Amino acid sequence: MIRQDIYLERYDWHVRIYYAATTYWVERIVRDLCLIGCRGSDLAEARRNLSAGRLDTGLTYSNYRRRATVMVIALTSSPAEFFNSLEHEKGHLCRHISGACHLDPYGEAAQYLSGEVGQKMFPVARRFLCEHCREEML
């Protein structure tokens, strides 16, 4: 598992990303979810999903008021599945920020946001996109 923290200055938004998360990290991720205000049924559902240990899954929870997100990309079965999970969860993140900051989801600002998030994730994410690199890490 690798953890990455990114900050989106333009939106004053903090994101903690867990890559290749397994059930071993459930309590640490749940603690981070609690720290940004995840409670009740959202937290219970997150715990259930994280504890299931399924490949090719993830979750993204954002607290709009605190401008903070926890994103999880579980272990994936292939580089293509990793890319799919990353894009899926990145899409949730960008929608959350767009909603909180009143960006038109069909406009240029939302697309620039998606590109910025992708660039900030790339230094870590690239390791999971190459089968040879994945084998050395996992």
Chimera marker file (.cmm) of the C-alpha trace (Angstrom):
<marker_set name="trace">
<marker id="1" x="0.000" y="0.000" z="0.000" r="1" g="1" b="0" radius="0.5"/>
<marker id="2" x="1.173" y="3.494" z="-0.826" r="1" g="1" b="0" radius="0.5"/>
<marker id="3" x="-0.340" y="6.662" z="0.588" r="1" g="1" b="0" radius="0.5"/>
<marker id="4" x="-0.186" y="9.981" z="-1.222" r="1" g="1" b="0" radius="0.5"/>
<marker id="5" x="-1.338" y="13.386" z="-0.031" r="1" g="1" b="0" radius="0.5"/>
<marker id="6" x="-2.101" y="16.041" z="-2.612" r="1" g="1" b="0" radius="0.5"/>
<marker id="7" x="-3.265" y="19.609" z="-2.215" r="1" g="1" b="0" radius="0.5"/>
<marker id="8" x="-5.268" y="21.464" z="-4.846" r="1" g="1" b="0" radius="0.5"/>
<marker id="9" x="-4.391" y="25.060" z="-4.082" r="1" g="1" b="0" radius="0.5"/>
<marker id="10" x="-6.909" y="26.655" z="-6.441" r="1" g="1" b="0" radius="0.5"/>
<marker id="11" x="-9.726" y="24.925" z="-4.532" r="1" g="1" b="0" radius="0.5"/>
<marker id="12" x="-8.054" y="24.762" z="-1.098" r="1" g="1" b="0" radius="0.5"/>
<marker id="13" x="-8.747" y="21.014" z="-1.139" r="1" g="1" b="0" radius="0.5"/>
<marker id="14" x="-6.771" y="18.246" z="0.567" r="1" g="1" b="0" radius="0.5"/>
<marker id="15" x="-6.835" y="14.687" z="-0.782" r="1" g="1" b="0" radius="0.5"/>
<marker id="16" x="-5.397" y="11.567" z="0.827" r="1" g="1" b="0" radius="0.5"/>
<marker id="17" x="-5.083" y="8.670" z="-1.610" r="1" g="1" b="0" radius="0.5"/>
<marker id="18" x="-4.457" y="5.040" z="-0.738" r="1" g="1" b="0" radius="0.5"/>
<marker id="19" x="-3.162" y="2.868" z="-3.587" r="1" g="1" b="0" radius="0.5"/>
<marker id="20" x="-3.192" y="-0.963" z="-3.548" r="1" g="1" b="0" radius="0.5"/>
<marker id="21" x="-5.073" y="-0.953" z="-0.257" r="1" g="1" b="0" radius="0.5"/>
<marker id="22" x="-5.776" y="-4.304" z="1.383" r="1" g="1" b="0" radius="0.5"/>
<marker id="23" x="-7.832" y="-5.309" z="4.402" r="1" g="1" b="0" radius="0.5"/>
<marker id="24" x="-4.728" y="-4.810" z="6.546" r="1" g="1" b="0" radius="0.5"/>
<marker id="25" x="-5.219" y="-1.039" z="6.208" r="1" g="1" b="0" radius="0.5"/>
<marker id="26" x="-8.954" y="-0.873" z="7.026" r="1" g="1" b="0" radius="0.5"/>
<marker id="27" x="-8.584" y="0.701" z="10.473" r="1" g="1" b="0" radius="0.5"/>
<marker id="28" x="-6.096" y="3.319" z="9.296" r="1" g="1" b="0" radius="0.5"/>
<marker id="29" x="-8.351" y="4.314" z="6.380" r="1" g="1" b="0" radius="0.5"/>
<marker id="30" x="-11.434" y="4.356" z="8.617" r="1" g="1" b="0" radius="0.5"/>
<marker id="31" x="-9.559" y="6.632" z="11.027" r="1" g="1" b="0" radius="0.5"/>
<marker id="32" x="-8.768" y="9.027" z="8.173" r="1" g="1" b="0" radius="0.5"/>
<marker id="33" x="-12.406" y="8.947" z="7.056" r="1" g="1" b="0" radius="0.5"/>
<marker id="34" x="-13.480" y="9.833" z="10.608" r="1" g="1" b="0" radius="0.5"/>
<marker id="35" x="-10.962" y="12.680" z="10.734" r="1" g="1" b="0" radius="0.5"/>
<marker id="36" x="-12.623" y="14.354" z="7.759" r="1" g="1" b="0" radius="0.5"/>
<marker id="37" x="-16.114" y="13.851" z="9.187" r="1" g="1" b="0" radius="0.5"/>
<marker id="38" x="-17.372" y="10.571" z="7.738" r="1" g="1" b="0" radius="0.5"/>
<marker id="39" x="-19.977" y="9.150" z="10.124" r="1" g="1" b="0" radius="0.5"/>
<marker id="40" x="-22.980" y="6.867" z="10.432" r="1" g="1" b="0" radius="0.5"/>
<marker id="41" x="-24.117" y="4.785" z="7.486" r="1" g="1" b="0" radius="0.5"/>
<marker id="42" x="-21.436" y="6.242" z="5.173" r="1" g="1" b="0" radius="0.5"/>
<marker id="43" x="-18.702" y="5.092" z="7.553" r="1" g="1" b="0" radius="0.5"/>
<marker id="44" x="-20.329" y="1.684" z="8.096" r="1" g="1" b="0" radius="0.5"/>
<marker id="45" x="-20.609" y="1.128" z="4.345" r="1" g="1" b="0" radius="0.5"/>
<marker id="46" x="-17.001" y="2.196" z="3.808" r="1" g="1" b="0" radius="0.5"/>
<marker id="47" x="-15.827" y="-0.226" z="6.520" r="1" g="1" b="0" radius="0.5"/>
<marker id="48" x="-17.835" y="-3.077" z="4.938" r="1" g="1" b="0" radius="0.5"/>
<marker id="49" x="-16.442" y="-2.376" z="1.480" r="1" g="1" b="0" radius="0.5"/>
<marker id="50" x="-12.859" y="-2.060" z="2.715" r="1" g="1" b="0" radius="0.5"/>
<marker id="51" x="-13.143" y="-5.227" z="4.816" r="1" g="1" b="0" radius="0.5"/>
<marker id="52" x="-14.457" y="-7.304" z="1.904" r="1" g="1" b="0" radius="0.5"/>
<marker id="53" x="-11.007" y="-7.411" z="0.288" r="1" g="1" b="0" radius="0.5"/>
<marker id="54" x="-12.354" y="-7.411" z="-3.262" r="1" g="1" b="0" radius="0.5"/>
<marker id="55" x="-9.999" y="-6.644" z="-6.129" r="1" g="1" b="0" radius="0.5"/>
<marker id="56" x="-10.681" y="-3.837" z="-8.596" r="1" g="1" b="0" radius="0.5"/>
<marker id="57" x="-12.710" y="-1.683" z="-6.197" r="1" g="1" b="0" radius="0.5"/>
<marker id="58" x="-12.329" y="1.632" z="-4.447" r="1" g="1" b="0" radius="0.5"/>
<marker id="59" x="-14.092" y="4.407" z="-2.637" r="1" g="1" b="0" radius="0.5"/>
<marker id="60" x="-14.046" y="8.176" z="-2.460" r="1" g="1" b="0" radius="0.5"/>
<marker id="61" x="-15.519" y="10.174" z="0.402" r="1" g="1" b="0" radius="0.5"/>
<marker id="62" x="-15.432" y="13.975" z="0.526" r="1" g="1" b="0" radius="0.5"/>
<marker id="63" x="-16.412" y="16.481" z="3.153" r="1" g="1" b="0" radius="0.5"/>
<marker id="64" x="-17.370" y="19.575" z="1.170" r="1" g="1" b="0" radius="0.5"/>
<marker id="65" x="-17.309" y="21.900" z="4.162" r="1" g="1" b="0" radius="0.5"/>
<marker id="66" x="-13.813" y="20.821" z="5.207" r="1" g="1" b="0" radius="0.5"/>
<marker id="67" x="-12.655" y="20.563" z="1.587" r="1" g="1" b="0" radius="0.5"/>
<marker id="68" x="-11.086" y="17.192" z="2.240" r="1" g="1" b="0" radius="0.5"/>
<marker id="69" x="-11.276" y="13.789" z="0.555" r="1" g="1" b="0" radius="0.5"/>
<marker id="70" x="-10.116" y="10.266" z="1.256" r="1" g="1" b="0" radius="0.5"/>
<marker id="71" x="-9.758" y="8.135" z="-1.874" r="1" g="1" b="0" radius="0.5"/>
<marker id="72" x="-8.986" y="4.417" z="-1.871" r="1" g="1" b="0" radius="0.5"/>
<marker id="73" x="-7.946" y="2.266" z="-4.806" r="1" g="1" b="0" radius="0.5"/>
<marker id="74" x="-7.844" y="-1.384" z="-3.744" r="1" g="1" b="0" radius="0.5"/>
<marker id="75" x="-5.491" y="-3.964" z="-5.160" r="1" g="1" b="0" radius="0.5"/>
<marker id="76" x="-6.244" y="-4.488" z="-8.826" r="1" g="1" b="0" radius="0.5"/>
<marker id="77" x="-5.978" y="-7.525" z="-11.054" r="1" g="1" b="0" radius="0.5"/>
<marker id="78" x="-4.180" y="-5.793" z="-13.933" r="1" g="1" b="0" radius="0.5"/>
<marker id="79" x="-2.797" y="-2.433" z="-15.030" r="1" g="1" b="0" radius="0.5"/>
<marker id="80" x="-5.967" y="-1.861" z="-17.079" r="1" g="1" b="0" radius="0.5"/>
<marker id="81" x="-8.143" y="-2.487" z="-14.007" r="1" g="1" b="0" radius="0.5"/>
<marker id="82" x="-5.945" y="-0.129" z="-11.992" r="1" g="1" b="0" radius="0.5"/>
<marker id="83" x="-6.450" y="2.586" z="-14.617" r="1" g="1" b="0" radius="0.5"/>
<marker id="84" x="-10.196" y="1.943" z="-14.584" r="1" g="1" b="0" radius="0.5"/>
<marker id="85" x="-10.368" y="2.174" z="-10.775" r="1" g="1" b="0" radius="0.5"/>
<marker id="86" x="-8.196" y="5.299" z="-10.731" r="1" g="1" b="0" radius="0.5"/>
<marker id="87" x="-10.345" y="7.047" z="-13.350" r="1" g="1" b="0" radius="0.5"/>
<marker id="88" x="-13.549" y="5.995" z="-11.583" r="1" g="1" b="0" radius="0.5"/>
<marker id="89" x="-12.468" y="7.323" z="-8.179" r="1" g="1" b="0" radius="0.5"/>
<marker id="90" x="-10.841" y="10.425" z="-9.711" r="1" g="1" b="0" radius="0.5"/>
<marker id="91" x="-14.174" y="11.092" z="-11.408" r="1" g="1" b="0" radius="0.5"/>
<marker id="92" x="-15.953" y="11.040" z="-8.039" r="1" g="1" b="0" radius="0.5"/>
<marker id="93" x="-13.338" y="13.382" z="-6.567" r="1" g="1" b="0" radius="0.5"/>
<marker id="94" x="-13.652" y="15.865" z="-9.425" r="1" g="1" b="0" radius="0.5"/>
<marker id="95" x="-17.466" y="15.791" z="-9.217" r="1" g="1" b="0" radius="0.5"/>
<marker id="96" x="-17.300" y="16.434" z="-5.481" r="1" g="1" b="0" radius="0.5"/>
<marker id="97" x="-14.980" y="19.408" z="-5.925" r="1" g="1" b="0" radius="0.5"/>
<marker id="98" x="-17.000" y="20.704" z="-8.874" r="1" g="1" b="0" radius="0.5"/>
<marker id="99" x="-20.167" y="20.539" z="-6.805" r="1" g="1" b="0" radius="0.5"/>
<marker id="100" x="-18.632" y="22.203" z="-3.768" r="1" g="1" b="0" radius="0.5"/>
<marker id="101" x="-17.019" y="24.957" z="-5.851" r="1" g="1" b="0" radius="0.5"/>
<marker id="102" x="-19.968" y="25.443" z="-8.226" r="1" g="1" b="0" radius="0.5"/>
<marker id="103" x="-18.038" y="24.460" z="-11.356" r="1" g="1" b="0" radius="0.5"/>
<marker id="104" x="-20.003" y="23.571" z="-14.456" r="1" g="1" b="0" radius="0.5"/>
<marker id="105" x="-19.349" y="19.809" z="-14.793" r="1" g="1" b="0" radius="0.5"/>
<marker id="106" x="-19.402" y="20.212" z="-18.585" r="1" g="1" b="0" radius="0.5"/>
<marker id="107" x="-17.135" y="23.256" z="-18.661" r="1" g="1" b="0" radius="0.5"/>
<marker id="108" x="-13.440" y="23.823" z="-19.118" r="1" g="1" b="0" radius="0.5"/>
<marker id="109" x="-12.749" y="24.453" z="-15.418" r="1" g="1" b="0" radius="0.5"/>
<marker id="110" x="-13.928" y="20.933" z="-14.527" r="1" g="1" b="0" radius="0.5"/>
<marker id="111" x="-11.704" y="19.435" z="-17.220" r="1" g="1" b="0" radius="0.5"/>
<marker id="112" x="-8.686" y="21.431" z="-16.049" r="1" g="1" b="0" radius="0.5"/>
<marker id="113" x="-9.400" y="20.207" z="-12.518" r="1" g="1" b="0" radius="0.5"/>
<marker id="114" x="-9.418" y="16.594" z="-13.746" r="1" g="1" b="0" radius="0.5"/>
<marker id="115" x="-6.104" y="17.149" z="-15.514" r="1" g="1" b="0" radius="0.5"/>
<marker id="116" x="-4.539" y="18.733" z="-12.450" r="1" g="1" b="0" radius="0.5"/>
<marker id="117" x="-5.628" y="15.845" z="-10.247" r="1" g="1" b="0" radius="0.5"/>
<marker id="118" x="-4.273" y="13.363" z="-12.792" r="1" g="1" b="0" radius="0.5"/>
<marker id="119" x="-0.908" y="15.143" z="-12.926" r="1" g="1" b="0" radius="0.5"/>
<marker id="120" x="-0.619" y="15.165" z="-9.140" r="1" g="1" b="0" radius="0.5"/>
<marker id="121" x="-1.508" y="11.452" z="-8.930" r="1" g="1" b="0" radius="0.5"/>
<marker id="122" x="0.814" y="10.428" z="-11.769" r="1" g="1" b="0" radius="0.5"/>
<marker id="123" x="4.126" y="10.138" z="-9.840" r="1" g="1" b="0" radius="0.5"/>
<marker id="124" x="2.612" y="7.354" z="-7.724" r="1" g="1" b="0" radius="0.5"/>
<marker id="125" x="0.005" y="5.989" z="-10.150" r="1" g="1" b="0" radius="0.5"/>
<marker id="126" x="2.531" y="5.361" z="-12.915" r="1" g="1" b="0" radius="0.5"/>
<marker id="127" x="4.065" y="2.541" z="-10.891" r="1" g="1" b="0" radius="0.5"/>
<marker id="128" x="0.799" y="0.609" z="-11.133" r="1" g="1" b="0" radius="0.5"/>
<marker id="129" x="0.383" y="1.107" z="-14.893" r="1" g="1" b="0" radius="0.5"/>
<marker id="130" x="3.400" y="-0.979" z="-15.893" r="1" g="1" b="0" radius="0.5"/>
<marker id="131" x="3.076" y="-4.748" z="-15.348" r="1" g="1" b="0" radius="0.5"/>
<marker id="132" x="6.816" y="-5.093" z="-14.632" r="1" g="1" b="0" radius="0.5"/>
<marker id="133" x="6.753" y="-2.291" z="-12.016" r="1" g="1" b="0" radius="0.5"/>
<marker id="134" x="3.583" y="-3.700" z="-10.424" r="1" g="1" b="0" radius="0.5"/>
<marker id="135" x="5.197" y="-7.107" z="-9.970" r="1" g="1" b="0" radius="0.5"/>
<marker id="136" x="8.174" y="-5.564" z="-8.205" r="1" g="1" b="0" radius="0.5"/>
<marker id="137" x="5.933" y="-3.550" z="-5.840" r="1" g="1" b="0" radius="0.5"/>
<marker id="138" x="3.260" y="-6.115" z="-4.966" r="1" g="1" b="0" radius="0.5"/>
<link id1="1" id2="2" r="1" g="1" b="0" radius="0.2"/>
<link id1="2" id2="3" r="1" g="1" b="0" radius="0.2"/>
<link id1="3" id2="4" r="1" g="1" b="0" radius="0.2"/>
<link id1="4" id2="5" r="1" g="1" b="0" radius="0.2"/>
<link id1="5" id2="6" r="1" g="1" b="0" radius="0.2"/>
<link id1="6" id2="7" r="1" g="1" b="0" radius="0.2"/>
<link id1="7" id2="8" r="1" g="1" b="0" radius="0.2"/>
<link id1="8" id2="9" r="1" g="1" b="0" radius="0.2"/>
<link id1="9" id2="10" r="1" g="1" b="0" radius="0.2"/>
<link id1="10" id2="11" r="1" g="1" b="0" radius="0.2"/>
<link id1="11" id2="12" r="1" g="1" b="0" radius="0.2"/>
<link id1="12" id2="13" r="1" g="1" b="0" radius="0.2"/>
<link id1="13" id2="14" r="1" g="1" b="0" radius="0.2"/>
<link id1="14" id2="15" r="1" g="1" b="0" radius="0.2"/>
<link id1="15" id2="16" r="1" g="1" b="0" radius="0.2"/>
<link id1="16" id2="17" r="1" g="1" b="0" radius="0.2"/>
<link id1="17" id2="18" r="1" g="1" b="0" radius="0.2"/>
<link id1="18" id2="19" r="1" g="1" b="0" radius="0.2"/>
<link id1="19" id2="20" r="1" g="1" b="0" radius="0.2"/>
<link id1="20" id2="21" r="1" g="1" b="0" radius="0.2"/>
<link id1="21" id2="22" r="1" g="1" b="0" radius="0.2"/>
<link id1="22" id2="23" r="1" g="1" b="0" radius="0.2"/>
<link id1="23" id2="24" r="1" g="1" b="0" radius="0.2"/>
<link id1="24" id2="25" r="1" g="1" b="0" radius="0.2"/>
<link id1="25" id2="26" r="1" g="1" b="0" radius="0.2"/>
<link id1="26" id2="27" r="1" g="1" b="0" radius="0.2"/>
<link id1="27" id2="28" r="1" g="1" b="0" radius="0.2"/>
<link id1="28" id2="29" r="1" g="1" b="0" radius="0.2"/>
<link id1="29" id2="30" r="1" g="1" b="0" radius="0.2"/>
<link id1="30" id2="31" r="1" g="1" b="0" radius="0.2"/>
<link id1="31" id2="32" r="1" g="1" b="0" radius="0.2"/>
<link id1="32" id2="33" r="1" g="1" b="0" radius="0.2"/>
<link id1="33" id2="34" r="1" g="1" b="0" radius="0.2"/>
<link id1="34" id2="35" r="1" g="1" b="0" radius="0.2"/>
<link id1="35" id2="36" r="1" g="1" b="0" radius="0.2"/>
<link id1="36" id2="37" r="1" g="1" b="0" radius="0.2"/>
<link id1="37" id2="38" r="1" g="1" b="0" radius="0.2"/>
<link id1="38" id2="39" r="1" g="1" b="0" radius="0.2"/>
<link id1="39" id2="40" r="1" g="1" b="0" radius="0.2"/>
<link id1="40" id2="41" r="1" g="1" b="0" radius="0.2"/>
<link id1="41" id2="42" r="1" g="1" b="0" radius="0.2"/>
<link id1="42" id2="43" r="1" g="1" b="0" radius="0.2"/>
<link id1="43" id2="44" r="1" g="1" b="0" radius="0.2"/>
<link id1="44" id2="45" r="1" g="1" b="0" radius="0.2"/>
<link id1="45" id2="46" r="1" g="1" b="0" radius="0.2"/>
<link id1="46" id2="47" r="1" g="1" b="0" radius="0.2"/>
<link id1="47" id2="48" r="1" g="1" b="0" radius="0.2"/>
<link id1="48" id2="49" r="1" g="1" b="0" radius="0.2"/>
<link id1="49" id2="50" r="1" g="1" b="0" radius="0.2"/>
<link id1="50" id2="51" r="1" g="1" b="0" radius="0.2"/>
<link id1="51" id2="52" r="1" g="1" b="0" radius="0.2"/>
<link id1="52" id2="53" r="1" g="1" b="0" radius="0.2"/>
<link id1="53" id2="54" r="1" g="1" b="0" radius="0.2"/>
<link id1="54" id2="55" r="1" g="1" b="0" radius="0.2"/>
<link id1="55" id2="56" r="1" g="1" b="0" radius="0.2"/>
<link id1="56" id2="57" r="1" g="1" b="0" radius="0.2"/>
<link id1="57" id2="58" r="1" g="1" b="0" radius="0.2"/>
<link id1="58" id2="59" r="1" g="1" b="0" radius="0.2"/>
<link id1="59" id2="60" r="1" g="1" b="0" radius="0.2"/>
<link id1="60" id2="61" r="1" g="1" b="0" radius="0.2"/>
<link id1="61" id2="62" r="1" g="1" b="0" radius="0.2"/>
<link id1="62" id2="63" r="1" g="1" b="0" radius="0.2"/>
<link id1="63" id2="64" r="1" g="1" b="0" radius="0.2"/>
<link id1="64" id2="65" r="1" g="1" b="0" radius="0.2"/>
<link id1="65" id2="66" r="1" g="1" b="0" radius="0.2"/>
<link id1="66" id2="67" r="1" g="1" b="0" radius="0.2"/>
<link id1="67" id2="68" r="1" g="1" b="0" radius="0.2"/>
<link id1="68" id2="69" r="1" g="1" b="0" radius="0.2"/>
<link id1="69" id2="70" r="1" g="1" b="0" radius="0.2"/>
<link id1="70" id2="71" r="1" g="1" b="0" radius="0.2"/>
<link id1="71" id2="72" r="1" g="1" b="0" radius="0.2"/>
<link id1="72" id2="73" r="1" g="1" b="0" radius="0.2"/>
<link id1="73" id2="74" r="1" g="1" b="0" radius="0.2"/>
<link id1="74" id2="75" r="1" g="1" b="0" radius="0.2"/>
<link id1="75" id2="76" r="1" g="1" b="0" radius="0.2"/>
<link id1="76" id2="77" r="1" g="1" b="0" radius="0.2"/>
<link id1="77" id2="78" r="1" g="1" b="0" radius="0.2"/>
<link id1="78" id2="79" r="1" g="1" b="0" radius="0.2"/>
<link id1="79" id2="80" r="1" g="1" b="0" radius="0.2"/>
<link id1="80" id2="81" r="1" g="1" b="0" radius="0.2"/>
<link id1="81" id2="82" r="1" g="1" b="0" radius="0.2"/>
<link id1="82" id2="83" r="1" g="1" b="0" radius="0.2"/>
<link id1="83" id2="84" r="1" g="1" b="0" radius="0.2"/>
<link id1="84" id2="85" r="1" g="1" b="0" radius="0.2"/>
<link id1="85" id2="86" r="1" g="1" b="0" radius="0.2"/>
<link id1="86" id2="87" r="1" g="1" b="0" radius="0.2"/>
<link id1="87" id2="88" r="1" g="1" b="0" radius="0.2"/>
<link id1="88" id2="89" r="1" g="1" b="0" radius="0.2"/>
<link id1="89" id2="90" r="1" g="1" b="0" radius="0.2"/>
<link id1="90" id2="91" r="1" g="1" b="0" radius="0.2"/>
<link id1="91" id2="92" r="1" g="1" b="0" radius="0.2"/>
<link id1="92" id2="93" r="1" g="1" b="0" radius="0.2"/>
<link id1="93" id2="94" r="1" g="1" b="0" radius="0.2"/>
<link id1="94" id2="95" r="1" g="1" b="0" radius="0.2"/>
<link id1="95" id2="96" r="1" g="1" b="0" radius="0.2"/>
<link id1="96" id2="97" r="1" g="1" b="0" radius="0.2"/>
<link id1="97" id2="98" r="1" g="1" b="0" radius="0.2"/>
<link id1="98" id2="99" r="1" g="1" b="0" radius="0.2"/>
<link id1="99" id2="100" r="1" g="1" b="0" radius="0.2"/>
<link id1="100" id2="101" r="1" g="1" b="0" radius="0.2"/>
<link id1="101" id2="102" r="1" g="1" b="0" radius="0.2"/>
<link id1="102" id2="103" r="1" g="1" b="0" radius="0.2"/>
<link id1="103" id2="104" r="1" g="1" b="0" radius="0.2"/>
<link id1="104" id2="105" r="1" g="1" b="0" radius="0.2"/>
<link id1="105" id2="106" r="1" g="1" b="0" radius="0.2"/>
<link id1="106" id2="107" r="1" g="1" b="0" radius="0.2"/>
<link id1="107" id2="108" r="1" g="1" b="0" radius="0.2"/>
<link id1="108" id2="109" r="1" g="1" b="0" radius="0.2"/>
<link id1="109" id2="110" r="1" g="1" b="0" radius="0.2"/>
<link id1="110" id2="111" r="1" g="1" b="0" radius="0.2"/>
<link id1="111" id2="112" r="1" g="1" b="0" radius="0.2"/>
<link id1="112" id2="113" r="1" g="1" b="0" radius="0.2"/>
<link id1="113" id2="114" r="1" g="1" b="0" radius="0.2"/>
<link id1="114" id2="115" r="1" g="1" b="0" radius="0.2"/>
<link id1="115" id2="116" r="1" g="1" b="0" radius="0.2"/>
<link id1="116" id2="117" r="1" g="1" b="0" radius="0.2"/>
<link id1="117" id2="118" r="1" g="1" b="0" radius="0.2"/>
<link id1="118" id2="119" r="1" g="1" b="0" radius="0.2"/>
<link id1="119" id2="120" r="1" g="1" b="0" radius="0.2"/>
<link id1="120" id2="121" r="1" g="1" b="0" radius="0.2"/>
<link id1="121" id2="122" r="1" g="1" b="0" radius="0.2"/>
<link id1="122" id2="123" r="1" g="1" b="0" radius="0.2"/>
<link id1="123" id2="124" r="1" g="1" b="0" radius="0.2"/>
<link id1="124" id2="125" r="1" g="1" b="0" radius="0.2"/>
<link id1="125" id2="126" r="1" g="1" b="0" radius="0.2"/>
<link id1="126" id2="127" r="1" g="1" b="0" radius="0.2"/>
<link id1="127" id2="128" r="1" g="1" b="0" radius="0.2"/>
<link id1="128" id2="129" r="1" g="1" b="0" radius="0.2"/>
<link id1="129" id2="130" r="1" g="1" b="0" radius="0.2"/>
<link id1="130" id2="131" r="1" g="1" b="0" radius="0.2"/>
<link id1="131" id2="132" r="1" g="1" b="0" radius="0.2"/>
<link id1="132" id2="133" r="1" g="1" b="0" radius="0.2"/>
<link id1="133" id2="134" r="1" g="1" b="0" radius="0.2"/>
<link id1="134" id2="135" r="1" g="1" b="0" radius="0.2"/>
<link id1="135" id2="136" r="1" g="1" b="0" radius="0.2"/>
<link id1="136" id2="137" r="1" g="1" b="0" radius="0.2"/>
<link id1="137" id2="138" r="1" g="1" b="0" radius="0.2"/>
</marker_set>
